Amino acid sequence: MRTRFAPSPTGALHFGSVRTALFAYLTACHAGGDFILRIEDTDQERYIPGSEALILETLSWLGLNWNEGPEVGGPHEPYIQSLRIATYREHADRLVADGNAYWCTCTPARLAAMRDEQRARSEPTRYDRRCLLRQAEVAQERAGGMAAVVRLRMPDGVSEWDDIVRGHVSFNNADIDDQVLLKSDGFPTYHLAVVVDDHLMEISHVIRSDEWIPSTPKHLALYAAFGWDVPRFAHVPAVLGPDHQKLSKRRGARNVLEYGELGYLPSAIVNAIALLGWSSGDEQETFTPEELCERFTLERVNAAAAIFDPKRLDDLNGIHIRRMSTDDLVEALEFPLPGTSKETRRQLIPMLRDRMITLADATRLCAPLLGEIKLDDSVEFPPKKVDKATAVAMIDAAIDAIEEGGLEDHDALLERLRVVAEQAGAKSRDAFRVLYVAVLGTPAGLPVIEAMMFLGKEKSLQRLRQARARLG
């Protein structure tokens, strides 16, 4: 089993691209095979400098480690197509020599006029094979310096294959254009390069977006022309956004590394992306990367388009955070809690773990504990549903209890304050908001008694007294 991911360096990776990479990775992982990374950069017009580094960084951050490819090497180097141009030219020459391809000197103007005439006749637009019938003349034109391309001579008949995701697929070859294989600048098109590389790199399973289904007959024709074995194809469905439009860079889709900056875990992102079109066959939806490797098969990929749900990612991210070990969470919180020591973060984790959707939530939740608060008119005090008498009673009780016994006995302090709320005729949830505002500056947040324990006796009393003074 040998699979590959072959992105073009045209920007950072979004969820749709990474989903293809993940399915290829998991397919190889499940079978104990190899996952190959290849950079397809022959379209120089769309190349964006720095994209290759972003692709490598994204895959590495997600844990999709490739067995062969850039920075790793392997027996089929190089793994960057722009460094393999001589190989593609050699194979294009072979196709021409065998009569499976031909040179074409038609100008862009002539091709445009041809397509206009075809459209006027309500015909499909395709190359009319003018140059196929005049190869001797084309050779003279090329010798005179005229620009030329190599076109595939699409065979007669039918192209068909059994797709792992789509089932049996069939195309009438008469409907398939004679595709350009080698451009006038000597660079291959995707169609020639992908077939040559997949064969030479011994790819057994080609896993790619379903947008490539119409191109597959051209690729099958090339495999047949070269006399090569055909790999298994699995064309996975598109990934759509919540608006049911295709998720892509062109539509402003957020790249995957940005999710990391927002506090999403690689394991949660991998989990969420795996569920875009794949089902485990039971009700389980939360998976570690190791569990996905064990259970993933292409046969359980649905052919229907997958909808990316941000809420589902949020839910999964919260679950993955709660499942992290304390030591791992201490390390992960270094970025959202800059300047804090490991010991400080370790003390905060019991309060944070169940309240974070993303790691970035720690910044907001911990701000009142790591800095000062200022009670002003922007925060309603007493909070809604609490009268002034109840607020005074709650704060006075908290001050008295801390002065008498400190903050060591969490349960005793909690019970004492509940009794005060009950005697005041208020719901505990509402009455405790008084303490939240007094200690944290907001009517919600980290558990207030644990927050006071973190702040310590003196700072807690200082905040409580300031709030009491505000009540008069």
C-alpha positions in Angstrom: 0.0 0.0 0.0 1.5 3.3 -1.1 -0.6 6.5 -1.1 0.4 10.1 -1.7 -0.7 13.7 -1.2 0.4 16.0 -4.0 -0.6 19.6 -3.2 0.2 22.6 -5.4 2.1 25.4 -3.6 -0.5 28.0 -4.2 -1.1 29.0 -0.5 -1.7 27.5 2.9 -3.8 24.4 3.2 -7.5 24.6 4.1 -9.8 21.8 5.5 -10.7 20.4 2.0 -7.0 19.9 1.1 -6.1 18.5 4.5 -9.0 16.1 4.4 -7.5 14.6 1.2 -4.1 14.3 2.8 -5.6 12.8 6.0 -7.6 10.1 4.1 -4.4 9.2 2.1 -2.4 9.1 5.3 -4.9 7.0 7.2 -5.3 4.6 4.4 -1.6 3.9 4.4 -1.4 3.9 8.1 -4.3 1.4 8.5 -2.6 -1.0 6.0 0.9 -0.5 7.4 2.0 1.1 4.1 3.8 4.3 3.0 2.5 7.8 2.7 4.3 10.0 0.2 4.3 13.8 -0.1 4.9 15.3 -3.5 4.9 19.0 -4.4 3.2 19.6 -7.7 4.6 23.0 -8.7 4.6 22.8 -12.5 1.9 25.5 -12.8 4.4 28.4 -12.3 1.7 31.1 -12.9 -0.2 30.1 -9.7 2.9 29.5 -7.6 3.0 31.5 -4.3 6.5 31.8 -2.7 6.6 30.3 0.8 3.6 27.9 0.2 5.7 24.8 0.3 7.0 25.6 3.7 3.4 26.2 4.9 2.3 22.9 3.5 5.2 21.0 5.3 4.5 22.9 8.6 0.8 22.2 8.4 1.2 18.4 7.9 3.9 18.2 10.5 1.8 20.1 13.1 -1.2 17.8 12.4 1.1 14.7 12.8 0.6 13.6 9.2 4.2 12.5 8.9 5.2 11.3 5.4 7.5 8.3 4.8 9.0 9.8 1.6 9.1 13.4 0.3 10.7 16.8 0.9 13.0 17.0 3.9 12.7 13.2 4.3 14.0 11.9 1.0 13.4 8.5 -0.4 14.2 6.2 -3.3 12.2 8.3 -5.8 13.8 11.7 -5.3 13.2 14.4 -6.1 9.7 14.8 -4.8 9.2 18.3 -6.3 7.9 18.3 -9.8 9.8 21.3 -11.1 13.0 19.3 -10.5 11.7 16.4 -12.6 11.1 18.3 -15.9 13.5 16.1 -17.9 11.6 13.0 -16.9 8.3 14.4 -18.2 9.8 15.5 -21.5 11.3 12.0 -22.0 7.9 10.4 -21.5 6.2 13.0 -23.7 8.6 12.1 -26.5 7.9 8.4 -26.0 4.2 9.0 -26.4 4.7 10.9 -29.6 7.1 8.3 -31.0 4.5 5.5 -30.2 1.7 7.5 -31.9 -0.2 8.1 -28.6 0.4 11.8 -28.6 1.2 14.5 -31.2 2.7 18.0 -31.6 0.3 20.9 -32.1 1.2 24.4 -33.3 -2.3 25.9 -33.2 -2.1 29.5 -31.9 -4.3 30.8 -29.0 -6.2 32.9 -31.5 -6.9 29.9 -33.7 -8.1 27.8 -30.7 -10.3 30.6 -29.5 -11.9 31.0 -32.9 -12.4 27.2 -33.1 -14.2 27.2 -29.7 -16.4 30.1 -30.7 -17.6 28.3 -33.8 -18.3 25.1 -31.8 -20.3 27.1 -29.3 -22.2 28.7 -32.1 -23.1 25.3 -33.4 -24.1 24.2 -29.8 -21.3 21.6 -29.8 -18.9 20.7 -26.9 -15.7 22.7 -27.1 -12.8 20.4 -27.8 -9.7 20.4 -30.0 -10.5 19.5 -33.6 -7.3 17.5 -34.2 -6.2 19.7 -37.0 -2.6 19.2 -36.2 -2.9 15.4 -35.9 -3.4 15.2 -39.7 -0.5 17.5 -40.5 2.5 16.3 -38.4 5.0 16.7 -41.2 4.0 20.3 -41.6 4.0 20.8 -37.8 7.6 19.5 -37.7 8.6 22.1 -40.2 6.8 24.8 -38.2 8.6 23.7 -35.0 11.9 23.7 -36.8 11.2 27.3 -37.8 10.7 28.3 -34.1 7.0 28.1 -33.9 5.6 27.5 -30.4 4.2 24.0 -30.0 2.5 21.7 -27.4 2.2 18.0 -27.1 -1.4 16.7 -27.1 -2.7 13.3 -26.0 -4.3 11.3 -28.7 -7.4 10.1 -26.9 -8.2 6.6 -28.0 -11.6 5.4 -29.2 -13.9 3.4 -27.0 -14.9 3.7 -23.4 -12.9 4.5 -20.2 -14.2 2.8 -17.1 -13.0 2.0 -13.6 -14.3 0.7 -10.3 -13.8 3.7 -7.9 -13.5 2.7 -4.2 -15.8 5.6 -3.2 -18.0 6.1 -6.3 -18.4 2.5 -7.6 -18.3 1.9 -11.3 -17.6 4.9 -13.4 -17.7 5.1 -17.2 -17.0 7.7 -19.9 -17.3 7.7 -23.7 -13.9 8.6 -25.0 -15.5 10.5 -27.9 -16.5 13.1 -25.3 -12.9 13.6 -24.0 -10.7 16.3 -25.4 -7.1 15.7 -26.6 -5.5 17.1 -23.5 -2.3 19.2 -23.7 0.4 17.1 -21.9 3.5 19.3 -22.5 3.2 23.1 -22.7 5.2 25.3 -25.1 7.5 26.3 -22.3 8.5 22.6 -21.8 6.6 22.2 -18.5 4.2 19.3 -18.2 0.5 19.8 -17.4 -0.9 18.1 -14.4 -2.2 15.2 -16.4 1.1 14.0 -17.7 3.1 14.7 -14.5 0.7 13.1 -12.2 0.5 9.8 -14.1 4.3 9.6 -14.7 5.0 10.4 -11.0 2.4 8.1 -9.6 3.8 5.2 -11.7 7.4 5.9 -11.0 6.7 6.4 -7.3 4.8 3.1 -7.2 1.5 4.6 -5.9 -1.0 1.9 -5.4 -4.0 4.0 -4.4 -4.8 7.5 -5.8 -7.0 9.3 -3.3 -8.1 12.7 -4.5 -11.0 15.2 -4.8 -13.9 14.2 -6.9 -13.3 17.2 -9.1 -10.7 15.0 -10.9 -13.2 12.4 -12.0 -13.7 13.9 -15.5 -9.9 13.9 -15.9 -9.5 10.2 -15.0 -10.2 8.9 -18.5 -7.2 10.9 -19.8 -5.1 9.4 -17.1 -6.3 5.9 -17.9 -5.4 6.5 -21.5 -1.9 7.5 -20.5 -1.5 4.4 -18.3 -2.6 2.3 -21.3 -0.3 4.1 -23.7 2.7 3.5 -21.5 1.7 -0.1 -20.8 1.5 0.5 -17.0 -0.6 -1.0 -14.3 -3.4 1.3 -13.2 -3.7 2.2 -9.5 -6.9 2.0 -7.5 -8.8 5.3 -7.6 -10.8 6.8 -4.7 -12.4 10.1 -5.5 -13.6 11.7 -2.2 -16.4 14.2 -2.1 -16.1 17.9 -1.8 -16.0 19.7 1.5 -18.7 22.4 1.8 -19.0 25.2 4.3 -22.0 25.9 6.5 -23.4 27.8 3.5 -23.2 24.6 1.4 -20.7 26.3 -0.9 -17.4 24.6 -1.6 -14.8 25.3 1.1 -11.8 26.7 -0.6 -9.1 29.4 -0.4 -10.9 31.3 -3.1 -14.0 31.7 -0.9 -12.0 32.8 2.1 -11.8 29.5 3.9 -9.5 29.8 7.0 -6.3 27.9 6.6 -5.6 25.1 9.1 -2.6 26.8 10.8 -4.9 29.7 11.7 -7.0 27.3 13.7 -3.9 26.4 15.7 -3.4 30.0 16.4 -7.0 30.2 17.7 -6.3 27.5 20.2 -7.5 24.3 18.4 -5.6 21.1 19.0 -4.1 19.1 16.2 -5.8 16.0 17.4 -9.2 17.7 17.5 -8.7 19.1 14.0 -7.7 15.6 12.7 -10.7 14.1 14.4 -13.1 16.7 12.9 -11.6 16.4 9.4 -11.8 12.6 9.5 -15.6 12.9 10.0 -16.0 14.9 6.8 -17.3 12.1 4.7 -16.2 9.1 6.7 -18.1 7.2 9.3 -16.8 4.6 11.8 -20.0 2.5 11.3 -21.2 3.1 14.9 -22.0 6.1 17.1 -18.5 6.9 18.1 -17.3 10.3 16.9 -14.4 11.1 19.2 -11.2 9.5 18.1 -7.5 9.8 18.8 -5.2 9.8 15.8 -4.2 6.2 16.8 -7.8 5.1 16.8 -8.4 6.6 13.4 -5.4 4.8 12.0 -6.8 1.5 13.4 -10.4 2.0 12.1 -10.2 4.1 8.9 -11.1 2.5 5.6 -11.9 4.1 2.3 -14.9 1.7 1.9 -16.7 3.8 4.7 -16.3 7.1 2.9 -19.6 8.5 1.7 -19.8 9.8 -1.9 -22.1 12.7 -0.9 -20.5 16.2 -0.2 -19.4 16.7 3.4 -20.5 19.8 5.4 -18.0 21.4 7.7 -19.7 22.3 11.0 -17.7 24.8 13.1 -19.8 23.8 16.2 -18.8 20.2 15.8 -15.1 21.2 15.7 -15.7 23.3 18.9 -17.3 20.3 20.7 -14.5 17.9 19.7 -11.8 20.4 20.6 -13.3 20.7 24.1 -13.4 17.0 24.5 -9.8 16.6 23.4 -8.7 19.3 25.8 -10.4 17.5 28.7 -8.7 14.3 27.7 -5.2 15.8 27.7 -2.8 14.9 30.5 -2.0 17.7 33.0 1.6 17.8 31.8 0.6 18.2 28.2 -1.9 20.9 29.0 0.7 22.8 31.1 2.9 22.9 27.9 0.0 23.7 25.6 -1.1 26.7 27.7 2.3 28.5 27.5 1.2 30.5 24.4 -2.3 31.6 25.6 -0.9 32.4 29.1 2.4 34.1 28.3 4.8 34.9 31.1 3.3 32.3 33.5 5.4 29.6 35.1 4.6 25.9 34.7 3.6 25.7 38.3 1.2 28.6 37.9 -0.4 26.9 34.9 -0.6 23.7 36.8 -2.6 25.4 39.5 -5.0 26.9 37.0 -5.7 23.7 35.0 -8.3 22.2 37.4 -10.4 25.4 37.0 -9.8 25.7 33.2 -10.0 22.1 31.9 -13.8 21.8 31.8 -14.4 25.4 30.7 -12.3 25.7 27.6 -13.5 25.2 24.1 -10.2 26.3 22.7 -6.9 26.9 24.4 -7.3 30.6 23.6 -10.2 30.7 26.1 -7.6 30.4 28.9 -6.5 34.0 28.1 -9.9 35.4 28.8 -10.8 33.2 31.7 -7.5 33.7 33.6 -7.2 37.4 33.0 -8.9 38.3 36.4 -6.5 36.0 38.2 -3.3 37.0 36.5 -4.0 40.8 36.5 -6.0 43.4 38.2 -9.8 44.0 37.9 -11.6 47.3 37.9 -15.2 47.5 39.0 -16.9 50.2 37.0 -20.4 51.1 35.7 -19.9 48.8 32.7 -20.6 45.8 35.0 -24.0 45.7 36.6 -23.6 45.4 40.4 -25.5 43.9 42.1 -26.1 41.5 39.2 -29.6 40.9 37.8 -32.0 39.0 40.0 -30.1 40.0 43.2 -31.1 42.9 45.4 -28.7 45.0 47.4 -29.5 43.3 50.7 -28.6 39.9 49.3 -25.5 41.2 47.7 -24.3 42.7 51.0 -25.1 39.5 52.9 -23.1 37.4 50.4 -20.1 39.6 50.5 -20.1 40.0 54.3 -20.4 36.3 54.8 -17.5 35.6 52.4 -15.3 38.2 54.2 -16.2 36.8 57.6 -15.6 33.2 56.6 -12.2 34.0 55.0 -11.1 36.1 58.0 -12.1 33.3 60.4 -10.9 30.2 58.6 -9.0 31.3 55.5 -9.6 29.5 52.2 -8.3 26.0 53.0 -11.7 24.4 53.4 -13.4 24.7 50.1 -16.5 22.7 50.9 -17.2 24.5 54.2 -17.0 27.9 52.6 -19.2 26.8 49.8 -21.9 25.5 52.2 -21.8 28.6 54.3 -22.4 30.8 51.4 -25.2 28.6 50.1 -26.9 29.0 53.5 -26.7 32.7 53.3 -28.2 32.7 49.8 -31.0 30.5 51.0 -31.8 32.7 54.0 -31.9 35.7 51.7 -34.5 33.9 49.6 -32.3 33.9 46.5 -31.3 31.1 44.2 -27.7 30.1 44.8 -26.8 30.6 41.1 -28.0 34.2 41.2 -26.5 35.0 44.6 -23.1 33.6 43.7 -22.9 36.1 40.8 -22.3 38.7 43.4 -19.1 37.1 44.4 -18.1 36.5 40.7 -18.4 40.2 40.0 -16.6 41.1 43.2 -13.7 38.7 42.7 -13.5 38.3 38.9 -15.1 41.5 37.7 -17.7 39.5 35.7 -20.9 37.6 36.6 -19.4 34.4 35.1 -16.1 32.7 34.6 -13.9 30.3 36.6 -15.4 28.9 39.8 -15.2 31.7 42.3 -14.1 29.8 45.4 -11.3 28.1 43.5 -10.4 31.5 42.0 -10.1 33.0 45.5 -8.0 30.0 46.6 -5.7 30.8 43.7 -5.6 34.5 44.5 -4.9 33.9 48.2 -6.5 35.3 51.3 -5.2 38.9 51.1 -6.0 39.6 47.5 -9.4 38.0 47.8 -10.3 40.0 50.9 -9.1 43.2 49.1 -11.4 42.6 46.1 -14.4 41.6 48.4 -14.0 44.8 50.5 -13.8 47.0 47.4 -17.0 45.5 46.2 -18.6 45.9 49.6 -17.6 49.5 49.6 -19.3 50.1 46.3 -22.5 48.8 47.7 -22.4 51.4 50.5 
